[in-house]
């Protein structure tokens, strides 16, 4: 299993007219799935796990930050298999050399930074 850690990788999803719909930060990749925190979203703290382009993912699910459970909502109803769940836990515990924190703390921090104040 290869786990790739990305430096702070921010981007935006915009409409054709240039209106920014959501800001996003890619946390990293595990099992060919990307982990993102999207800004200005639901009041439920969560992160996204998706496959493919974040604008039009081929597969997507969300995990709540405050408890280890899915946060399913329209188009984001994927379920991780046993191997993916194990790899996710390993990924979340992995230290990020660029920030000197683990990926879990990075997700929590980015969620707080990207929500309206």
Rosetta constraint file for C-alpha pairs under 8 A:
AtomPair CA 1 CA 31 HARMONIC 7.22 0.50
AtomPair CA 2 CA 30 HARMONIC 7.07 0.50
AtomPair CA 2 CA 31 HARMONIC 7.46 0.50
AtomPair CA 3 CA 29 HARMONIC 6.29 0.50
AtomPair CA 3 CA 30 HARMONIC 5.24 0.50
AtomPair CA 3 CA 31 HARMONIC 7.57 0.50
AtomPair CA 3 CA 91 HARMONIC 6.94 0.50
AtomPair CA 4 CA 28 HARMONIC 6.18 0.50
AtomPair CA 4 CA 29 HARMONIC 5.55 0.50
AtomPair CA 4 CA 30 HARMONIC 6.86 0.50
AtomPair CA 5 CA 27 HARMONIC 7.25 0.50
AtomPair CA 5 CA 28 HARMONIC 4.94 0.50
AtomPair CA 5 CA 29 HARMONIC 6.73 0.50
AtomPair CA 5 CA 96 HARMONIC 7.03 0.50
AtomPair CA 6 CA 26 HARMONIC 7.40 0.50
AtomPair CA 6 CA 27 HARMONIC 6.35 0.50
AtomPair CA 6 CA 28 HARMONIC 5.27 0.50
AtomPair CA 6 CA 29 HARMONIC 7.99 0.50
AtomPair CA 7 CA 27 HARMONIC 7.67 0.50
AtomPair CA 7 CA 98 HARMONIC 6.63 0.50
AtomPair CA 8 CA 25 HARMONIC 6.91 0.50
AtomPair CA 8 CA 26 HARMONIC 7.02 0.50
AtomPair CA 8 CA 27 HARMONIC 7.02 0.50
AtomPair CA 9 CA 25 HARMONIC 5.45 0.50
AtomPair CA 9 CA 26 HARMONIC 5.28 0.50
AtomPair CA 9 CA 27 HARMONIC 7.23 0.50
AtomPair CA 10 CA 23 HARMONIC 7.33 0.50
AtomPair CA 10 CA 24 HARMONIC 5.71 0.50
AtomPair CA 10 CA 25 HARMONIC 4.36 0.50
AtomPair CA 10 CA 26 HARMONIC 6.45 0.50
AtomPair CA 11 CA 23 HARMONIC 5.94 0.50
AtomPair CA 11 CA 24 HARMONIC 5.38 0.50
AtomPair CA 11 CA 25 HARMONIC 6.36 0.50
AtomPair CA 12 CA 20 HARMONIC 6.57 0.50
AtomPair CA 12 CA 21 HARMONIC 7.47 0.50
AtomPair CA 12 CA 22 HARMONIC 5.89 0.50
AtomPair CA 12 CA 23 HARMONIC 4.43 0.50
AtomPair CA 12 CA 24 HARMONIC 5.84 0.50
AtomPair CA 13 CA 20 HARMONIC 6.07 0.50
AtomPair CA 13 CA 21 HARMONIC 5.69 0.50
AtomPair CA 13 CA 22 HARMONIC 5.44 0.50
AtomPair CA 13 CA 23 HARMONIC 6.35 0.50
AtomPair CA 13 CA 24 HARMONIC 7.59 0.50
AtomPair CA 13 CA 55 HARMONIC 6.54 0.50
AtomPair CA 14 CA 18 HARMONIC 5.66 0.50
AtomPair CA 14 CA 19 HARMONIC 5.46 0.50
AtomPair CA 14 CA 20 HARMONIC 4.37 0.50
AtomPair CA 14 CA 21 HARMONIC 5.32 0.50
AtomPair CA 14 CA 22 HARMONIC 7.21 0.50
AtomPair CA 15 CA 19 HARMONIC 5.42 0.50
AtomPair CA 15 CA 20 HARMONIC 6.61 0.50
AtomPair CA 15 CA 21 HARMONIC 6.90 0.50
AtomPair CA 22 CA 38 HARMONIC 6.52 0.50
AtomPair CA 22 CA 39 HARMONIC 5.87 0.50
AtomPair CA 22 CA 40 HARMONIC 6.42 0.50
AtomPair CA 22 CA 41 HARMONIC 7.75 0.50
AtomPair CA 23 CA 38 HARMONIC 5.71 0.50
AtomPair CA 23 CA 39 HARMONIC 5.06 0.50
AtomPair CA 23 CA 40 HARMONIC 7.38 0.50
AtomPair CA 23 CA 114 HARMONIC 7.69 0.50
AtomPair CA 24 CA 36 HARMONIC 6.47 0.50
AtomPair CA 24 CA 37 HARMONIC 5.65 0.50
AtomPair CA 24 CA 38 HARMONIC 4.22 0.50
AtomPair CA 24 CA 39 HARMONIC 5.88 0.50
AtomPair CA 25 CA 36 HARMONIC 5.45 0.50
AtomPair CA 25 CA 37 HARMONIC 5.30 0.50
AtomPair CA 25 CA 38 HARMONIC 6.40 0.50
AtomPair CA 25 CA 110 HARMONIC 7.62 0.50
AtomPair CA 26 CA 34 HARMONIC 7.16 0.50
AtomPair CA 26 CA 35 HARMONIC 5.90 0.50
AtomPair CA 26 CA 36 HARMONIC 4.39 0.50
AtomPair CA 26 CA 37 HARMONIC 6.59 0.50
AtomPair CA 27 CA 34 HARMONIC 7.61 0.50
AtomPair CA 27 CA 35 HARMONIC 5.44 0.50
AtomPair CA 27 CA 36 HARMONIC 5.57 0.50
AtomPair CA 27 CA 37 HARMONIC 7.31 0.50
AtomPair CA 27 CA 103 HARMONIC 7.30 0.50
AtomPair CA 27 CA 106 HARMONIC 7.58 0.50
AtomPair CA 27 CA 107 HARMONIC 7.00 0.50
AtomPair CA 28 CA 34 HARMONIC 5.87 0.50
AtomPair CA 28 CA 35 HARMONIC 5.51 0.50
AtomPair CA 28 CA 36 HARMONIC 7.53 0.50
AtomPair CA 29 CA 33 HARMONIC 5.47 0.50
AtomPair CA 29 CA 34 HARMONIC 4.43 0.50
AtomPair CA 29 CA 35 HARMONIC 6.09 0.50
AtomPair CA 30 CA 34 HARMONIC 6.61 0.50
AtomPair CA 30 CA 87 HARMONIC 6.70 0.50
AtomPair CA 30 CA 88 HARMONIC 6.80 0.50
AtomPair CA 30 CA 91 HARMONIC 6.81 0.50
AtomPair CA 31 CA 84 HARMONIC 6.56 0.50
AtomPair CA 31 CA 87 HARMONIC 7.09 0.50
AtomPair CA 32 CA 51 HARMONIC 7.04 0.50
AtomPair CA 33 CA 49 HARMONIC 6.30 0.50
AtomPair CA 33 CA 50 HARMONIC 5.46 0.50
AtomPair CA 33 CA 51 HARMONIC 5.01 0.50
AtomPair CA 33 CA 52 HARMONIC 7.84 0.50
AtomPair CA 34 CA 48 HARMONIC 7.95 0.50
AtomPair CA 34 CA 49 HARMONIC 5.54 0.50
AtomPair CA 34 CA 50 HARMONIC 5.32 0.50
AtomPair CA 34 CA 51 HARMONIC 6.26 0.50
AtomPair CA 34 CA 52 HARMONIC 7.99 0.50
AtomPair CA 35 CA 47 HARMONIC 7.00 0.50
AtomPair CA 35 CA 48 HARMONIC 5.62 0.50
AtomPair CA 35 CA 49 HARMONIC 4.64 0.50
AtomPair CA 35 CA 50 HARMONIC 6.62 0.50
AtomPair CA 36 CA 47 HARMONIC 5.96 0.50
AtomPair CA 36 CA 48 HARMONIC 5.11 0.50
AtomPair CA 36 CA 49 HARMONIC 6.48 0.50
AtomPair CA 36 CA 50 HARMONIC 7.99 0.50
AtomPair CA 37 CA 46 HARMONIC 7.47 0.50
AtomPair CA 37 CA 47 HARMONIC 4.96 0.50
AtomPair CA 37 CA 48 HARMONIC 6.15 0.50
AtomPair CA 37 CA 107 HARMONIC 6.86 0.50
AtomPair CA 37 CA 110 HARMONIC 6.86 0.50
AtomPair CA 37 CA 111 HARMONIC 6.19 0.50
AtomPair CA 38 CA 47 HARMONIC 7.24 0.50
AtomPair CA 38 CA 48 HARMONIC 7.62 0.50
AtomPair CA 38 CA 111 HARMONIC 7.54 0.50
AtomPair CA 38 CA 114 HARMONIC 7.24 0.50
AtomPair CA 39 CA 111 HARMONIC 7.11 0.50
AtomPair CA 39 CA 114 HARMONIC 4.51 0.50
AtomPair CA 39 CA 115 HARMONIC 5.45 0.50
AtomPair CA 40 CA 114 HARMONIC 6.50 0.50
AtomPair CA 40 CA 115 HARMONIC 5.07 0.50
AtomPair CA 40 CA 116 HARMONIC 6.20 0.50
AtomPair CA 41 CA 115 HARMONIC 7.30 0.50
AtomPair CA 44 CA 64 HARMONIC 7.20 0.50
AtomPair CA 45 CA 64 HARMONIC 5.82 0.50
AtomPair CA 45 CA 65 HARMONIC 5.38 0.50
AtomPair CA 45 CA 66 HARMONIC 6.88 0.50
AtomPair CA 45 CA 111 HARMONIC 7.05 0.50
AtomPair CA 46 CA 62 HARMONIC 6.31 0.50
AtomPair CA 46 CA 63 HARMONIC 5.31 0.50
AtomPair CA 46 CA 64 HARMONIC 4.13 0.50
AtomPair CA 46 CA 65 HARMONIC 4.89 0.50
AtomPair CA 46 CA 66 HARMONIC 7.95 0.50
AtomPair CA 46 CA 71 HARMONIC 7.24 0.50
AtomPair CA 46 CA 111 HARMONIC 7.70 0.50
AtomPair CA 47 CA 62 HARMONIC 5.51 0.50
AtomPair CA 47 CA 63 HARMONIC 5.53 0.50
AtomPair CA 47 CA 64 HARMONIC 6.65 0.50
AtomPair CA 47 CA 65 HARMONIC 7.07 0.50
AtomPair CA 47 CA 107 HARMONIC 7.40 0.50
AtomPair CA 47 CA 111 HARMONIC 7.94 0.50
AtomPair CA 48 CA 60 HARMONIC 7.01 0.50
AtomPair CA 48 CA 61 HARMONIC 5.92 0.50
AtomPair CA 48 CA 62 HARMONIC 4.47 0.50
AtomPair CA 48 CA 63 HARMONIC 6.60 0.50
AtomPair CA 49 CA 60 HARMONIC 5.68 0.50
AtomPair CA 49 CA 61 HARMONIC 5.39 0.50
AtomPair CA 49 CA 62 HARMONIC 5.98 0.50
AtomPair CA 49 CA 63 HARMONIC 7.81 0.50
AtomPair CA 50 CA 54 HARMONIC 7.17 0.50
AtomPair CA 50 CA 57 HARMONIC 6.20 0.50
AtomPair CA 50 CA 58 HARMONIC 7.48 0.50
AtomPair CA 50 CA 59 HARMONIC 5.53 0.50
AtomPair CA 50 CA 60 HARMONIC 4.21 0.50
AtomPair CA 50 CA 61 HARMONIC 6.44 0.50
AtomPair CA 51 CA 57 HARMONIC 5.61 0.50
AtomPair CA 51 CA 58 HARMONIC 5.61 0.50
AtomPair CA 51 CA 59 HARMONIC 5.19 0.50
AtomPair CA 51 CA 60 HARMONIC 6.47 0.50
AtomPair CA 52 CA 56 HARMONIC 7.28 0.50
AtomPair CA 52 CA 57 HARMONIC 4.83 0.50
AtomPair CA 52 CA 58 HARMONIC 5.62 0.50
AtomPair CA 52 CA 59 HARMONIC 7.41 0.50
AtomPair CA 53 CA 57 HARMONIC 4.97 0.50
AtomPair CA 53 CA 58 HARMONIC 7.55 0.50
AtomPair CA 59 CA 76 HARMONIC 7.58 0.50
AtomPair CA 59 CA 78 HARMONIC 6.55 0.50
AtomPair CA 60 CA 75 HARMONIC 7.18 0.50
AtomPair CA 60 CA 76 HARMONIC 4.91 0.50
AtomPair CA 60 CA 77 HARMONIC 6.66 0.50
AtomPair CA 60 CA 78 HARMONIC 5.45 0.50
AtomPair CA 61 CA 70 HARMONIC 7.34 0.50
AtomPair CA 61 CA 71 HARMONIC 7.46 0.50
AtomPair CA 61 CA 72 HARMONIC 6.66 0.50
AtomPair CA 61 CA 76 HARMONIC 4.43 0.50
AtomPair CA 61 CA 77 HARMONIC 5.25 0.50
AtomPair CA 61 CA 78 HARMONIC 4.61 0.50
AtomPair CA 61 CA 79 HARMONIC 6.68 0.50
AtomPair CA 62 CA 70 HARMONIC 5.77 0.50
AtomPair CA 62 CA 71 HARMONIC 5.12 0.50
AtomPair CA 62 CA 72 HARMONIC 6.28 0.50
AtomPair CA 62 CA 76 HARMONIC 6.44 0.50
AtomPair CA 62 CA 77 HARMONIC 7.65 0.50
AtomPair CA 62 CA 78 HARMONIC 8.00 0.50
AtomPair CA 63 CA 68 HARMONIC 6.83 0.50
AtomPair CA 63 CA 69 HARMONIC 5.78 0.50
AtomPair CA 63 CA 70 HARMONIC 4.52 0.50
AtomPair CA 63 CA 71 HARMONIC 5.32 0.50
AtomPair CA 64 CA 68 HARMONIC 6.14 0.50
AtomPair CA 64 CA 69 HARMONIC 5.78 0.50
AtomPair CA 64 CA 70 HARMONIC 6.04 0.50
AtomPair CA 64 CA 71 HARMONIC 5.71 0.50
AtomPair CA 65 CA 108 HARMONIC 7.23 0.50
AtomPair CA 72 CA 76 HARMONIC 5.56 0.50
AtomPair CA 72 CA 77 HARMONIC 4.91 0.50
AtomPair CA 72 CA 78 HARMONIC 7.86 0.50
AtomPair CA 73 CA 77 HARMONIC 6.35 0.50
AtomPair CA 80 CA 84 HARMONIC 5.58 0.50
AtomPair CA 80 CA 85 HARMONIC 5.90 0.50
AtomPair CA 81 CA 85 HARMONIC 6.18 0.50
AtomPair CA 82 CA 86 HARMONIC 6.33 0.50
AtomPair CA 83 CA 87 HARMONIC 6.20 0.50
AtomPair CA 84 CA 88 HARMONIC 5.97 0.50
AtomPair CA 85 CA 89 HARMONIC 6.37 0.50
AtomPair CA 86 CA 90 HARMONIC 6.37 0.50
AtomPair CA 87 CA 91 HARMONIC 6.04 0.50
AtomPair CA 88 CA 92 HARMONIC 6.09 0.50
AtomPair CA 89 CA 93 HARMONIC 6.35 0.50
AtomPair CA 90 CA 94 HARMONIC 6.27 0.50
AtomPair CA 91 CA 103 HARMONIC 6.80 0.50
AtomPair CA 92 CA 102 HARMONIC 6.58 0.50
AtomPair CA 92 CA 103 HARMONIC 4.75 0.50
AtomPair CA 92 CA 104 HARMONIC 4.75 0.50
AtomPair CA 93 CA 102 HARMONIC 5.59 0.50
AtomPair CA 93 CA 103 HARMONIC 6.21 0.50
AtomPair CA 93 CA 104 HARMONIC 6.45 0.50
AtomPair CA 94 CA 102 HARMONIC 5.26 0.50
AtomPair CA 94 CA 103 HARMONIC 6.00 0.50
AtomPair CA 95 CA 100 HARMONIC 6.56 0.50
AtomPair CA 95 CA 101 HARMONIC 5.46 0.50
AtomPair CA 95 CA 102 HARMONIC 3.92 0.50
AtomPair CA 95 CA 103 HARMONIC 6.26 0.50
AtomPair CA 96 CA 100 HARMONIC 5.51 0.50
AtomPair CA 96 CA 101 HARMONIC 5.50 0.50
AtomPair CA 96 CA 102 HARMONIC 5.41 0.50
AtomPair CA 96 CA 103 HARMONIC 6.33 0.50
AtomPair CA 97 CA 101 HARMONIC 7.43 0.50
AtomPair CA 101 CA 105 HARMONIC 6.27 0.50
AtomPair CA 101 CA 106 HARMONIC 6.65 0.50
AtomPair CA 102 CA 106 HARMONIC 6.37 0.50
AtomPair CA 103 CA 107 HARMONIC 6.21 0.50
AtomPair CA 104 CA 108 HARMONIC 6.39 0.50
AtomPair CA 105 CA 109 HARMONIC 6.03 0.50
AtomPair CA 106 CA 110 HARMONIC 6.03 0.50
AtomPair CA 107 CA 111 HARMONIC 6.03 0.50
AtomPair CA 108 CA 112 HARMONIC 6.44 0.50
AtomPair CA 109 CA 113 HARMONIC 6.28 0.50
AtomPair CA 110 CA 114 HARMONIC 6.07 0.50
AtomPair CA 111 CA 115 HARMONIC 6.45 0.50
